[in-house]
C-alpha cells in the first residue's frame, strides 16, 4: 500500500482533488497519476496479485498462441472464482448476484460507460490506483451532492452481493498487462471523440489546441481515429502508456463486443485536439 508523496518539480502534478492519499498499488496516486508517469512509465503492480496467481502466469508462459492464452485465462477465472458453481463459494440464489462477474462488468462498460457496471469499474480504479472519479452521468465533486450520492449508490448496488468482483478485476488488469507487454511494450497512440477540450479538467494549456488535462478514473478511447470521429466534432489524441490500459475489446476473443475500444485508466495527460473531417 503506497503512501502519498510529491512528484518531480517542474512537471504538473496530479492535484489533490483528483487523488486519494493511498492506494493498493506499488506507486502512490500522485506519482502514477502524474504527467511524468505518462512520459516515463514503469510497471504497475496491484498488491499481491502476481504472487497469488503465479501458477496462472506460469501456465500462460507455456502457451505461444494468444488465443490459447485467452482461453486458459477464462478457464482459470471460471474455476478460481467459482463462476459456474457459485454455491461452492457460499453463494445462494436469493442473496447473491451470481451472474455479476468480470465479463458482465466489461460488457456493461462497452454498452454504457455511465451505467451501473461502469460505476463499479470506476470505483475499482479509485480503490486500487487512488484516482478519484470525476464524471459519472455528470460532474462529480463539484457541489452537486445528488450526483455524488447517485454515483456512490450505483457503485454500491453494482458490487453488492457479488463474489470477489474487485479481485476478478484485479486479475483481469494483471492479465491485460501480461498480454500488452508482449504486443505493445511502450506507448499507444489513442483517440477519443469530444466536443471541446473544456469538457475536461485542464491543468495547463500548452498550445491553441493542446493541454495537460486530468482524465476520469476510467475512460474509453479507440485505436481508430475515424471511429473516434463518430463521437464528437473533435478528436482528442493522447500517448497512453500501456501500463494505464485496463482492457481492450480484443483482449478476450469472442467474448467482448467493441470496435478497437481501449479502456484507459485516468490521471494527468498531455493531449492534443484536432478537427475531424466528416
Backbone as CSV, one residue per row, in Angstrom:
resi,resn,N_x,N_y,N_z,CA_x,CA_y,CA_z,C_x,C_y,C_z
1,UNK,0.856,-1.192,0.000,0.000,0.000,0.000,0.890,1.240,0.000
2,UNK,0.732,2.092,-1.024,1.641,3.221,-1.194,1.126,4.454,-0.475
3,UNK,2.052,5.232,0.083,1.712,6.483,0.743,1.817,7.640,-0.231
4,UNK,1.301,8.793,0.174,1.312,9.990,-0.652,2.700,10.617,-0.639
5,UNK,3.211,10.992,-1.829,4.479,11.703,-1.948,4.322,12.773,-3.003
6,UNK,5.385,13.491,-3.264,5.332,14.537,-4.281,6.070,14.094,-5.540
7,UNK,5.758,14.713,-6.668,6.401,14.388,-7.920,7.589,15.310,-8.163
8,UNK,8.284,15.069,-9.281,9.455,15.855,-9.632,9.073,17.305,-9.891
9,UNK,9.790,18.276,-9.310,9.482,19.679,-9.555,9.557,20.011,-11.043
10,UNK,8.670,20.893,-11.502,8.690,21.328,-12.887,7.730,20.572,-13.789
11,UNK,7.119,19.513,-13.306,6.115,18.799,-14.085,4.781,18.905,-13.363
12,UNK,3.690,19.080,-14.128,2.381,19.201,-13.491,2.059,17.963,-12.650
13,UNK,1.768,18.183,-11.400,1.425,17.090,-10.507,-0.081,16.861,-10.550
14,UNK,-0.483,15.680,-10.172,-1.914,15.411,-10.084,-2.462,16.110,-8.851
15,UNK,-3.434,17.002,-9.021,-3.952,17.772,-7.872,-4.583,16.876,-6.820
16,UNK,-4.639,17.386,-5.610,-5.217,16.607,-4.514,-6.687,16.276,-4.754
17,UNK,-7.397,17.149,-5.475,-8.809,16.887,-5.708,-9.033,15.723,-6.684
18,UNK,-7.961,15.240,-7.306,-8.104,14.154,-8.275,-7.555,12.832,-7.754
19,UNK,-7.117,12.786,-6.502,-6.480,11.570,-5.999,-6.759,11.354,-4.522
20,UNK,-6.638,10.101,-4.135,-6.695,9.717,-2.733,-5.280,9.686,-2.167
21,UNK,-5.124,9.723,-0.851,-3.767,9.712,-0.279,-3.073,8.365,-0.374
22,UNK,-3.822,7.263,-0.484,-3.238,5.933,-0.538,-3.953,5.096,-1.588
23,UNK,-3.343,3.968,-1.933,-3.978,3.042,-2.856,-3.489,1.625,-2.573
24,UNK,-3.717,0.712,-3.501,-3.288,-0.677,-3.341,-2.384,-1.075,-4.497
25,UNK,-1.402,-0.238,-4.746,-0.525,-0.392,-5.894,0.910,-0.102,-5.462
26,UNK,1.879,-0.425,-6.320,3.283,-0.216,-5.964,3.740,1.230,-6.095
27,UNK,2.913,2.103,-6.675,3.218,3.526,-6.759,2.058,4.327,-6.171
28,UNK,2.344,5.439,-5.491,1.259,6.244,-4.922,0.483,6.974,-6.014
29,UNK,-0.747,7.388,-5.710,-1.586,8.049,-6.716,-0.944,9.283,-7.334
30,UNK,-0.253,10.080,-6.533,0.327,11.312,-7.058,1.402,11.032,-8.099
31,UNK,2.043,9.872,-8.017,3.073,9.508,-8.988,2.462,8.852,-10.222
32,UNK,1.686,7.787,-10.045,1.134,7.080,-11.199,0.111,7.925,-11.945
33,UNK,-0.475,8.912,-11.252,-1.442,9.792,-11.910,-0.836,11.053,-12.467
34,UNK,0.470,11.271,-12.260,1.119,12.498,-12.706,1.578,12.451,-14.141
35,UNK,1.916,13.606,-14.673,2.340,13.708,-16.060,3.658,12.990,-16.306
36,UNK,4.545,12.997,-15.330,5.832,12.328,-15.515,5.656,10.842,-15.768
37,UNK,4.611,10.242,-15.200,4.361,8.820,-15.434,3.920,8.591,-16.874
38,UNK,3.116,9.489,-17.418,2.699,9.338,-18.811,3.914,9.322,-19.730
39,UNK,4.894,10.144,-19.424,6.055,10.276,-20.294,7.095,9.184,-20.050
40,UNK,7.219,8.710,-18.819,8.248,7.725,-18.488,7.668,6.698,-17.516
41,UNK,6.811,5.801,-18.003,6.099,4.877,-17.113,6.963,3.698,-16.672
42,UNK,6.536,3.086,-15.595,7.087,1.816,-15.128,5.908,0.879,-14.876
43,UNK,6.198,-0.389,-14.663,5.120,-1.347,-14.445,4.346,-1.038,-13.173
44,UNK,3.032,-1.197,-13.245,2.159,-1.053,-12.086,1.755,-2.443,-11.610
45,UNK,1.921,-2.699,-10.334,1.572,-3.989,-9.756,0.582,-3.787,-8.616
46,UNK,-0.582,-4.364,-8.743,-1.551,-4.331,-7.663,-1.100,-5.268,-6.565
47,UNK,-1.339,-4.881,-5.333,-0.821,-5.613,-4.180,-1.201,-7.091,-4.225
48,UNK,-0.194,-7.939,-4.270,-0.380,-9.374,-4.105,-0.904,-10.144,-5.289
49,UNK,-1.275,-9.496,-6.386,-1.962,-10.201,-7.469,-1.035,-11.193,-8.182
50,UNK,0.134,-10.743,-8.630,1.025,-11.647,-9.344,1.526,-12.787,-8.455
51,UNK,1.965,-12.535,-7.225,2.395,-13.667,-6.388,1.278,-14.666,-6.123
52,UNK,0.063,-14.180,-5.881,-1.042,-15.071,-5.545,-1.449,-15.941,-6.735
53,UNK,-1.299,-15.404,-7.939,-1.714,-16.128,-9.142,-0.498,-16.531,-9.989
54,UNK,0.624,-16.790,-9.339,1.851,-17.148,-10.060,1.646,-18.384,-10.934
55,UNK,0.829,-19.338,-10.471,0.584,-20.556,-11.235,-0.054,-20.243,-12.585
56,UNK,-0.993,-19.302,-12.590,-1.647,-18.919,-13.848,-0.629,-18.387,-14.847
57,UNK,0.211,-17.452,-14.426,1.132,-16.832,-15.366,2.221,-17.799,-15.812
58,UNK,2.558,-18.767,-14.973,3.479,-19.820,-15.399,2.838,-20.667,-16.498
59,UNK,1.550,-20.968,-16.358,0.830,-21.723,-17.388,0.770,-20.919,-18.688
60,UNK,0.501,-19.618,-18.582,0.408,-18.785,-19.779,1.738,-18.732,-20.520
61,UNK,2.837,-18.727,-19.778,4.161,-18.677,-20.403,4.427,-19.885,-21.289
62,UNK,3.741,-20.980,-21.031,3.959,-22.199,-21.811,3.144,-22.231,-23.099
63,UNK,2.303,-21.208,-23.306,1.431,-21.180,-24.482,1.868,-20.074,-25.435
64,UNK,2.341,-20.417,-26.637,2.811,-19.391,-27.570,1.696,-18.646,-28.288
65,UNK,0.485,-19.203,-28.288,-0.629,-18.631,-29.047,-1.490,-17.754,-28.153
66,UNK,-1.763,-16.522,-28.598,-2.535,-15.576,-27.789,-3.952,-16.070,-27.528
67,UNK,-4.594,-16.639,-28.551,-5.961,-17.130,-28.366,-6.001,-18.247,-27.335
68,UNK,-4.996,-19.098,-27.340,-4.945,-20.185,-26.361,-4.742,-19.634,-24.958
69,UNK,-3.924,-18.593,-24.846,-3.718,-17.981,-23.528,-5.012,-17.358,-23.021
70,UNK,-5.763,-16.721,-23.916,-7.032,-16.109,-23.508,-8.005,-17.167,-22.989
71,UNK,-8.090,-18.302,-23.685,-8.983,-19.371,-23.233,-8.528,-19.942,-21.898
72,UNK,-7.206,-20.065,-21.705,-6.701,-20.565,-20.427,-7.016,-19.568,-19.306
73,UNK,-6.890,-18.283,-19.604,-7.220,-17.267,-18.605,-8.695,-17.335,-18.226
74,UNK,-9.562,-17.433,-19.216,-11.000,-17.507,-18.949,-11.327,-18.741,-18.117
75,UNK,-10.726,-19.867,-18.464,-10.944,-21.092,-17.691,-10.486,-20.916,-16.246
76,UNK,-9.338,-20.284,-16.077,-8.807,-20.069,-14.731,-9.745,-19.192,-13.918
77,UNK,-10.219,-18.111,-14.518,-11.154,-17.227,-13.825,-12.416,-17.992,-13.418
78,UNK,-12.913,-18.825,-14.319,-14.136,-19.571,-14.051,-13.968,-20.501,-12.860
79,UNK,-12.833,-21.198,-12.833,-12.602,-22.164,-11.759,-12.215,-21.467,-10.460
80,UNK,-11.272,-20.537,-10.539,-10.764,-19.906,-9.318,-11.850,-19.143,-8.575
81,UNK,-12.723,-18.447,-9.321,-13.769,-17.649,-8.687,-15.129,-18.359,-8.673
82,UNK,-15.132,-19.649,-9.009,-16.371,-20.454,-8.962,-17.507,-19.774,-9.731
83,UNK,-17.199,-19.276,-10.925,-18.195,-18.511,-11.666,-19.343,-19.372,-12.175
84,UNK,-19.079,-20.654,-12.437,-20.145,-21.545,-12.886,-20.723,-22.371,-11.748
85,UNK,-20.049,-22.365,-10.614,-20.535,-23.102,-9.431,-20.477,-22.187,-8.211
86,UNK,-21.216,-21.078,-8.225,-21.123,-20.093,-7.146,-21.488,-20.647,-5.778
87,UNK,-22.281,-21.707,-5.751,-22.653,-22.288,-4.464,-21.428,-22.848,-3.731
88,UNK,-20.387,-23.222,-4.492,-19.175,-23.719,-3.858,-18.446,-22.607,-3.105
89,UNK,-18.733,-21.369,-3.452,-18.137,-20.231,-2.761,-19.088,-19.652,-1.716
90,UNK,-20.193,-20.358,-1.478,-21.138,-19.930,-0.448,-22.259,-19.063,-0.946
91,UNK,-22.403,-18.913,-2.257,-23.453,-18.061,-2.795,-24.797,-18.771,-2.760
92,UNK,-25.849,-17.987,-2.575,-27.217,-18.504,-2.636,-28.003,-17.677,-3.638
93,UNK,-28.950,-18.302,-4.296,-29.709,-17.620,-5.342,-30.443,-16.400,-4.821
94,UNK,-30.907,-16.448,-3.582,-31.699,-15.352,-3.045,-30.850,-14.154,-2.626
95,UNK,-29.619,-14.408,-2.192,-28.838,-13.332,-1.593,-27.667,-12.856,-2.446
96,UNK,-27.328,-13.589,-3.502,-26.149,-13.249,-4.271,-26.482,-13.046,-5.750
97,UNK,-25.796,-12.076,-6.355,-25.936,-11.818,-7.783,-24.840,-12.615,-8.490
98,UNK,-25.123,-13.880,-8.737,-24.097,-14.812,-9.191,-23.630,-14.549,-10.620
99,UNK,-24.388,-13.792,-11.406,-24.000,-13.534,-12.794,-23.234,-12.221,-12.958
100,UNK,-23.036,-11.500,-11.880,-22.332,-10.218,-11.947,-20.831,-10.462,-11.842
101,UNK,-20.229,-10.918,-12.951,-18.809,-11.222,-12.950,-18.048,-10.220,-13.807
102,UNK,-16.758,-10.470,-13.986,-15.903,-9.522,-14.699,-16.342,-9.328,-16.148
103,UNK,-16.841,-10.381,-16.795,-17.292,-10.251,-18.177,-18.526,-9.365,-18.272
104,UNK,-19.433,-9.503,-17.318,-20.617,-8.640,-17.331,-20.220,-7.186,-17.088
105,UNK,-19.234,-6.951,-16.228,-18.776,-5.582,-15.997,-18.215,-4.977,-17.289
106,UNK,-17.415,-5.753,-18.013,-16.832,-5.254,-19.258,-17.909,-5.000,-20.305
107,UNK,-18.823,-5.943,-20.458,-19.892,-5.755,-21.447,-20.757,-4.557,-21.093
108,UNK,-20.982,-4.358,-19.788,-21.735,-3.190,-19.353,-21.028,-1.905,-19.701
109,UNK,-19.711,-1.883,-19.517,-18.938,-0.688,-19.851,-19.025,-0.393,-21.348
110,UNK,-18.801,-1.400,-22.178,-18.808,-1.176,-23.620,-20.185,-0.756,-24.121
111,UNK,-21.232,-1.131,-23.385,-22.589,-0.717,-23.763,-22.886,0.695,-23.282
112,UNK,-22.454,1.028,-22.064,-22.780,2.334,-21.470,-21.730,2.667,-20.415
113,UNK,-20.829,3.582,-20.719,-19.759,3.940,-19.782,-20.248,4.812,-18.628
114,UNK,-21.563,5.035,-18.554,-22.161,5.724,-17.411,-23.173,4.836,-16.695
115,UNK,-23.173,3.538,-16.989,-24.108,2.620,-16.374,-23.618,2.087,-15.031
116,UNK,-24.403,1.172,-14.463,-24.067,0.644,-13.138,-22.754,-0.131,-13.164
117,UNK,-22.529,-0.935,-14.204,-21.282,-1.679,-14.298,-20.088,-0.726,-14.407
118,UNK,-20.295,0.372,-15.131,-19.228,1.365,-15.257,-18.915,2.010,-13.911
119,UNK,-19.940,2.212,-13.090,-19.710,2.771,-11.756,-18.841,1.835,-10.926
120,UNK,-19.052,0.521,-11.077,-18.235,-0.453,-10.365,-16.784,-0.359,-10.813
121,UNK,-16.563,-0.268,-12.114,-15.201,-0.201,-12.643,-14.511,1.082,-12.217
122,UNK,-15.224,2.193,-12.264,-14.624,3.462,-11.813,-14.292,3.398,-10.330
123,UNK,-15.177,2.796,-9.552,-14.903,2.631,-8.131,-13.706,1.734,-7.882
124,UNK,-13.550,0.715,-8.709,-12.382,-0.161,-8.602,-11.089,0.621,-8.838
125,UNK,-11.096,1.514,-9.815,-9.913,2.343,-10.069,-9.582,3.187,-8.841
126,UNK,-10.607,3.769,-8.227,-10.373,4.557,-7.016,-9.705,3.706,-5.943
127,UNK,-10.229,2.511,-5.724,-9.725,1.636,-4.673,-8.309,1.173,-4.945
128,UNK,-8.019,0.772,-6.166,-6.729,0.168,-6.483,-5.655,1.193,-6.822
129,UNK,-6.001,2.237,-7.555,-4.994,3.199,-8.002,-5.085,4.543,-7.291
130,UNK,-6.172,4.781,-6.580,-6.310,6.026,-5.836,-6.653,7.229,-6.691
131,UNK,-7.228,7.009,-7.872,-7.614,8.099,-8.770,-9.116,8.324,-8.660
132,UNK,-9.499,9.525,-8.301,-10.898,9.821,-7.986,-11.732,9.960,-9.256
133,UNK,-12.921,9.391,-9.228,-13.863,9.522,-10.338,-14.356,10.961,-10.409
134,UNK,-14.193,11.575,-11.574,-14.580,12.974,-11.751,-15.894,13.128,-12.524
135,UNK,-16.300,12.046,-13.200,-17.512,12.155,-14.021,-18.236,10.819,-14.043
136,UNK,-19.534,10.882,-13.774,-20.424,9.736,-13.948,-21.839,10.279,-14.058
137,UNK,-22.374,10.273,-15.249,-23.684,10.877,-15.530,-23.704,12.358,-15.163
138,UNK,-22.567,12.989,-15.209,-22.441,14.391,-14.828,-21.201,14.593,-13.983
139,UNK,-20.849,15.841,-13.758,-19.675,16.181,-12.954,-19.857,15.718,-11.513
140,UNK,-18.785,15.169,-10.943,-18.782,14.772,-9.546,-17.866,15.695,-8.754
141,UNK,-18.109,15.769,-7.441,-17.287,16.584,-6.541,-17.249,18.045,-6.992
142,UNK,-18.383,18.499,-7.508,-18.474,19.874,-8.000,-19.604,20.620,-7.306
143,UNK,-19.985,20.174,-6.120,-21.031,20.839,-5.370,-22.413,20.255,-5.571
144,UNK,-22.533,19.224,-6.428,-23.826,18.594,-6.669,-23.890,17.323,-5.815
145,UNK,-24.441,17.449,-4.626,-24.495,16.310,-3.710,-25.303,15.156,-4.275
146,UNK,-26.338,15.474,-5.058,-27.178,14.427,-5.632,-26.389,13.581,-6.623
147,UNK,-25.558,14.222,-7.436,-24.742,13.490,-8.411,-23.739,12.602,-7.698
148,UNK,-23.097,13.128,-6.651,-22.131,12.337,-5.886,-22.805,11.137,-5.229
149,UNK,-23.994,11.358,-4.661,-24.717,10.281,-3.993,-25.172,9.224,-4.997
150,UNK,-25.579,9.676,-6.182,-26.027,8.733,-7.210,-24.881,7.804,-7.624
151,UNK,-23.689,8.361,-7.800,-22.545,7.531,-8.163,-22.225,6.528,-7.057
152,UNK,-22.201,6.993,-5.817,-21.905,6.108,-4.696,-22.931,4.988,-4.600
153,UNK,-24.204,5.320,-4.839,-25.253,4.305,-4.764,-25.115,3.288,-5.894
154,UNK,-24.834,3.763,-7.126,-24.693,2.842,-8.248,-23.504,1.921,-8.049
155,UNK,-22.421,2.461,-7.534,-21.257,1.623,-7.278,-21.575,0.567,-6.219
156,UNK,-22.231,0.998,-5.155,-22.567,0.064,-4.076,-23.525,-1.013,-4.559
157,UNK,-24.548,-0.613,-5.312,-25.505,-1.595,-5.827,-24.836,-2.547,-6.818
158,UNK,-23.891,-2.016,-7.577,-23.227,-2.831,-8.580,-22.355,-3.916,-7.991
159,UNK,-21.766,-3.651,-6.840,-20.851,-4.628,-6.249,-21.501,-5.429,-5.125
160,UNK,-22.664,-5.000,-4.672,-23.338,-5.679,-3.558,-23.718,-7.106,-3.942
161,UNK,-23.439,-8.036,-3.046,-23.804,-9.447,-3.190,-23.142,-10.113,-4.392
162,UNK,-22.005,-9.586,-4.819,-21.227,-10.245,-5.865,-20.102,-11.026,-5.204
163,UNK,-19.454,-11.871,-5.987,-18.424,-12.733,-5.424,-17.038,-12.248,-5.843
164,UNK,-16.318,-11.606,-4.917,-14.926,-11.189,-5.139,-14.771,-10.428,-6.451
165,UNK,-15.707,-9.540,-6.742,-15.690,-8.847,-8.028,-14.453,-7.959,-8.175
166,UNK,-14.064,-7.256,-7.126,-12.851,-6.437,-7.199,-11.625,-7.300,-7.491
167,UNK,-11.565,-8.479,-6.871,-10.437,-9.381,-7.111,-10.432,-9.897,-8.546
168,UNK,-11.615,-10.107,-9.114,-11.689,-10.501,-10.520,-11.123,-9.399,-11.421
169,UNK,-11.468,-8.161,-11.124,-10.958,-7.047,-11.918,-9.452,-6.881,-11.723
170,UNK,-8.960,-7.151,-10.514,-7.517,-7.120,-10.270,-6.799,-8.063,-11.236
171,UNK,-7.280,-9.289,-11.311,-6.614,-10.294,-12.135,-6.789,-9.988,-13.615
172,UNK,-7.931,-9.431,-13.990,-8.133,-9.032,-15.378,-7.099,-7.984,-15.784
173,UNK,-6.870,-6.999,-14.928,-5.862,-5.979,-15.232,-4.474,-6.606,-15.359
174,UNK,-4.134,-7.511,-14.449,-2.826,-8.166,-14.500,-2.663,-8.950,-15.798
175,UNK,-3.726,-9.628,-16.224,-3.656,-10.387,-17.469,-3.516,-9.453,-18.670
176,UNK,-4.265,-8.361,-18.679,-4.151,-7.396,-19.776,-2.724,-6.866,-19.877
177,UNK,-2.110,-6.580,-18.745,-0.741,-6.101,-18.751,0.225,-7.171,-19.236
178,UNK,-0.027,-8.404,-18.871,0.792,-9.526,-19.335,0.777,-9.593,-20.870
179,UNK,-0.409,-9.482,-21.454,-0.531,-9.564,-22.906,0.019,-8.312,-23.596
180,UNK,-0.259,-7.146,-23.039,0.206,-5.911,-23.664,1.722,-5.802,-23.635
181,UNK,2.351,-6.351,-22.616,3.812,-6.330,-22.548,4.422,-7.093,-23.716
182,UNK,3.679,-8.045,-24.284,4.157,-8.803,-25.432,3.915,-8.066,-26.751
183,UNK,2.757,-7.397,-26.842,2.359,-6.808,-28.125,2.565,-5.306,-28.225
184,UNK,2.529,-4.603,-27.101,2.646,-3.134,-27.110,3.431,-2.686,-25.891
185,UNK,4.744,-2.966,-25.870,5.523,-2.707,-24.654,5.715,-1.236,-24.315
186,UNK,5.477,-0.322,-25.252,5.695,1.096,-24.987,4.402,1.861,-24.815
187,UNK,4.225,2.902,-25.635,3.019,3.727,-25.600,2.087,3.355,-26.747
188,UNK,0.804,3.665,-26.557,-0.186,3.519,-27.614,-0.721,4.912,-27.938
189,UNK,-0.826,5.229,-29.209,-1.477,6.465,-29.625,-2.963,6.173,-29.789
190,UNK,-3.763,6.824,-28.953,-5.192,6.532,-28.925,-6.001,7.801,-29.131
191,UNK,-7.279,7.618,-29.463,-8.133,8.731,-29.854,-9.472,8.655,-29.123
192,UNK,-10.073,9.841,-28.972,-11.382,9.922,-28.332,-12.151,11.074,-28.963
193,UNK,-13.386,10.826,-29.358,-14.210,11.892,-29.908,-14.774,12.766,-28.806
194,UNK,-14.582,14.084,-28.922,-15.057,15.039,-27.917,-15.643,16.253,-28.621
195,UNK,-16.375,17.048,-27.869,-16.895,18.291,-28.421,-15.947,19.460,-28.180
196,UNK,-15.316,19.479,-27.001,-14.391,20.572,-26.674,-13.431,20.105,-25.600
197,UNK,-12.252,20.684,-25.599,-11.266,20.319,-24.588,-11.696,20.797,-23.203
198,UNK,-12.591,21.786,-23.184,-13.094,22.292,-21.900,-14.005,21.287,-21.196
199,UNK,-14.304,20.168,-21.872,-15.066,19.112,-21.210,-14.241,18.440,-20.117
200,UNK,-12.930,18.686,-20.105,-12.031,18.038,-19.151,-11.512,19.043,-18.130
201,UNK,-10.976,18.517,-17.026,-10.295,19.357,-16.050,-8.917,19.695,-16.608
202,UNK,-8.678,20.974,-16.873,-7.439,21.405,-17.520,-6.440,21.876,-16.474
203,UNK,-5.234,21.300,-16.502,-4.166,21.728,-15.609,-3.369,22.872,-16.204
204,UNK,-3.103,22.808,-17.503,-2.418,23.902,-18.193,-2.652,23.783,-19.692
205,UNK,-2.714,24.926,-20.349,-2.827,24.935,-21.801,-1.415,25.057,-22.375
206,UNK,-1.091,24.166,-23.303,0.245,24.142,-23.876,0.261,24.572,-25.332
207,UNK,-0.881,24.978,-25.851,-0.985,25.449,-27.220,-2.428,25.778,-27.526
208,UNK,-2.720,26.319,-28.721,-4.102,26.672,-29.070,-5.051,25.489,-28.986
209,UNK,-4.566,24.302,-29.305,-5.411,23.113,-29.252,-4.676,21.962,-28.565
210,UNK,-3.946,22.312,-27.526,-3.206,21.304,-26.757,-3.237,21.702,-25.286
211,UNK,-3.221,20.688,-24.421,-3.307,20.976,-22.989,-2.867,19.751,-22.194
212,UNK,-2.620,20.010,-20.914,-2.475,18.932,-19.954,-3.789,18.852,-19.190
213,UNK,-4.428,17.683,-19.235,-5.746,17.532,-18.629,-5.731,16.375,-17.640
214,UNK,-6.739,16.360,-16.777,-6.964,15.225,-15.892,-8.127,14.422,-16.463
215,UNK,-7.845,13.183,-16.825,-8.893,12.305,-17.331,-9.632,11.650,-16.176
216,UNK,-10.820,11.170,-16.465,-11.640,10.488,-15.480,-10.937,9.224,-14.990
217,UNK,-11.436,8.637,-13.918,-10.825,7.426,-13.368,-10.669,6.352,-14.442
218,UNK,-11.711,6.138,-15.243,-11.646,5.218,-16.376,-12.252,5.908,-17.585
219,UNK,-11.675,5.636,-18.778,-12.059,6.353,-19.982,-12.074,5.419,-21.183
220,UNK,-12.950,5.723,-22.135,-12.997,4.978,-23.390,-12.199,5.715,-24.452
221,UNK,-11.253,5.016,-25.047,-10.503,5.507,-26.198,-10.630,4.467,-27.305
222,UNK,-10.068,4.781,-28.457,-10.029,3.835,-29.552,-8.711,3.982,-30.292
223,UNK,-8.299,2.899,-30.948,-7.096,2.941,-31.770,-7.400,3.415,-33.180
224,UNK,-8.675,3.673,-33.489,-9.127,4.061,-34.827,-9.617,5.507,-34.790
225,UNK,-8.863,6.406,-35.404,-9.235,7.824,-35.352,-10.560,8.092,-36.062
226,UNK,-10.846,7.356,-37.126,-12.127,7.531,-37.815,-13.286,7.139,-36.906
227,UNK,-13.105,6.068,-36.155,-14.127,5.635,-35.206,-14.348,6.703,-34.139
228,UNK,-13.265,7.313,-33.662,-13.379,8.357,-32.638,-14.185,9.536,-33.149
229,UNK,-14.026,9.856,-34.446,-14.724,10.994,-35.007,-16.230,10.858,-35.030
230,UNK,-16.733,9.638,-34.839,-18.176,9.436,-34.811,-18.812,9.903,-33.508
231,UNK,-17.973,10.236,-32.509,-18.500,10.557,-31.183,-18.237,11.998,-30.762
232,UNK,-17.807,12.842,-31.685,-17.597,14.244,-31.347,-17.090,15.020,-32.543
233,UNK,-17.156,16.336,-32.446,-16.703,17.180,-33.546,-15.185,17.288,-33.613
234,UNK,-14.520,16.900,-32.522,-13.067,16.960,-32.466,-12.518,15.617,-32.018
235,UNK,-11.258,15.374,-32.366,-10.594,14.149,-31.951,-9.492,14.499,-30.953
236,UNK,-9.603,13.942,-29.767,-8.591,14.089,-28.729,-7.564,12.978,-28.928
237,UNK,-6.293,13.340,-29.023,-5.219,12.374,-29.232,-4.303,12.369,-28.025
238,UNK,-3.930,11.167,-27.560,-3.043,11.053,-26.402,-2.126,9.849,-26.568
239,UNK,-0.897,9.988,-26.056,0.023,8.849,-25.965,-0.208,8.196,-24.607
240,UNK,-0.708,6.983,-24.641,-1.099,6.298,-23.419,-0.077,5.213,-23.092
241,UNK,0.514,5.246,-21.902,1.391,4.137,-21.518,0.585,2.850,-21.445
242,UNK,1.150,1.757,-21.916,0.378,0.509,-21.865,0.061,0.127,-20.424
243,UNK,0.836,0.646,-19.439,0.546,0.363,-18.027,-0.773,0.978,-17.579
244,UNK,-1.289,1.951,-18.346,-2.554,2.585,-17.996,-3.732,1.999,-18.772
245,UNK,-3.500,0.916,-19.508,-4.585,0.257,-20.232,-5.162,-0.839,-19.350
246,UNK,-6.437,-0.750,-19.065,-7.111,-1.749,-18.244,-7.571,-2.940,-19.068
247,UNK,-8.149,-2.663,-20.238,-8.655,-3.744,-21.076,-8.851,-3.212,-22.490
248,UNK,-8.797,-4.112,-23.471,-9.111,-3.783,-24.858,-10.231,-4.704,-25.331
249,UNK,-10.952,-4.269,-26.334,-12.110,-5.048,-26.784,-11.711,-6.376,-27.418
250,UNK,-10.435,-6.515,-27.813,-9.983,-7.771,-28.409,-9.144,-8.609,-27.454
251,UNK,-9.130,-8.264,-26.166,-8.305,-8.998,-25.208,-8.770,-10.441,-25.059
252,UNK,-10.082,-10.646,-25.069,-10.666,-11.978,-24.896,-11.492,-12.291,-26.148
253,UNK,-10.871,-12.851,-27.165,-11.546,-13.045,-28.459,-12.881,-13.774,-28.323
254,UNK,-13.920,-13.188,-28.972,-15.236,-13.794,-28.983,-16.077,-13.524,-27.757
255,UNK,-15.513,-12.862,-26.748,-16.262,-12.639,-25.502,-16.749,-11.205,-25.344
256,UNK,-16.138,-10.255,-26.054,-16.486,-8.848,-25.892,-16.811,-8.232,-27.240
257,UNK,-17.688,-7.238,-27.232,-18.029,-6.503,-28.438,-17.506,-5.074,-28.318
258,UNK,-16.848,-4.620,-29.346,-16.304,-3.269,-29.361,-15.393,-3.125,-30.560
259,UNK,-15.350,-1.946,-31.115,-14.539,-1.706,-32.303,-13.281,-0.948,-31.914
260,UNK,-12.205,-1.709,-31.691,-10.916,-1.128,-31.328,-11.008,-0.261,-30.075
261,UNK,-11.917,-0.610,-29.160,-12.074,0.190,-27.947,-11.014,-0.196,-26.922
262,UNK,-10.500,0.826,-26.248,-9.466,0.645,-25.239,-9.903,1.373,-23.975
263,UNK,-9.881,0.671,-22.851,-10.250,1.265,-21.571,-8.982,1.783,-20.899
264,UNK,-8.950,3.084,-20.637,-7.736,3.761,-20.164,-7.947,4.303,-18.761
265,UNK,-7.023,3.975,-17.875,-7.038,4.488,-16.505,-6.597,5.949,-16.512
266,UNK,-7.195,6.753,-15.633,-7.020,8.201,-15.681,-5.731,8.731,-15.109
267,UNK,-5.762,10.029,-14.797,-4.594,10.756,-14.350,-4.343,11.939,-15.254
268,UNK,-3.165,12.533,-15.139,-2.795,13.688,-15.956,-2.173,13.218,-17.264
269,UNK,-2.600,13.841,-18.360,-2.085,13.501,-19.690,-1.908,14.768,-20.524
270,UNK,-0.880,14.770,-21.358,-0.775,15.775,-22.406,-1.593,15.285,-23.592
271,UNK,-2.484,16.131,-24.089,-3.356,15.744,-25.195,-3.383,16.859,-26.235
272,UNK,-3.783,16.503,-27.438,-3.988,17.491,-28.496,-5.365,17.266,-29.099
273,UNK,-5.891,18.320,-29.719,-7.241,18.295,-30.268,-7.178,18.650,-31.740
274,UNK,-7.900,17.884,-32.553,-7.924,18.124,-33.995,-9.350,18.048,-34.489
275,UNK,-9.674,18.899,-35.457,-10.983,18.817,-36.090,-11.062,17.526,-36.882
276,UNK,-12.253,16.943,-36.898,-12.451,15.729,-37.679,-13.175,16.072,-38.963
277,UNK,-12.553,15.721,-40.081,-13.160,16.000,-41.392,-14.185,14.927,-41.695
278,UNK,-15.449,15.277,-41.589,-16.511,14.304,-41.831,-16.665,14.033,-43.334
